[in-house]
Amino acid sequence: MIRINIAFRLPKDVETKAINIAVNLAKNKENYFFLDGITALSHVKIYAPVVEENKVPEILNTLEREVAKIEEVYLTVAKVSQNQGFVSIEFGLTPDIKKIQDEILTLIKDFRAENLSEEFLNGADYNMNHSEGSVQSLEKYGSVGIVNYHPHLTLFRLKNEIDAELAKRKVEWDTPRFKISKIGVFVMGQHGVCNELIEEFELKKL
């Protein structure tokens, strides 16, 4: 079993900006991870189910066929947030974004693994205290952040929440809106980190 993350891929210039901010604010602090483009890859999660590893090729085939029908979408920054040491750029949830998530959930629902191992049971691999919404998401979808979905880009997670709150205030983000033209499929590790890109697919041009 592995947890995969089906997520929006950032444009290269936005990805570079995110990595620079993460490295500058988290590298010299006690951290669980920070975006570096190597061991922690930038992404905006759509859905992160646990699947049987042998099902991944079939999942990729399904996404390759269907993602090409989904139009490109814009993300607009809403705020910078901090929660349990996670510092993130949050984006507005538009009808277009919610529609894409609903389509991905429908495509992937039959591939979800059952009888999860201890590593993934109750979302243990996220290493966080789950809110009521997260618990509901885990029970219904096997992934956190679905019931109360808010698209976001996590920059880093610090071990000390006070440090994280102070770091959040230093985040300077000057790209208020940008276009997403790809969806990626990642291998997901502890703390919600995406540590390997399996495949990416182009969205339909606007």
Buried (B, 14 or more C-beta within 10 A) or exposed (E): BBBBBBBBBBBEEBBEBBBEBBBBBBEEBEBBBBBBEEEBBBBBBBBBBBBBEEBBEEBBEBBEEBBEEBEBBBBEBBEBBBBBBBBBBBBBBBEEBEEBBEBBBEBBEEBBBEEBEEEBEEBBBBEBEBBEBBBBBBEEBBBBBBBEBBBBBBBBBBEEEEBBEBBBEEBEBEBEEBEBBBBBBBBBBBBBBBBEBBBBBBBEEE
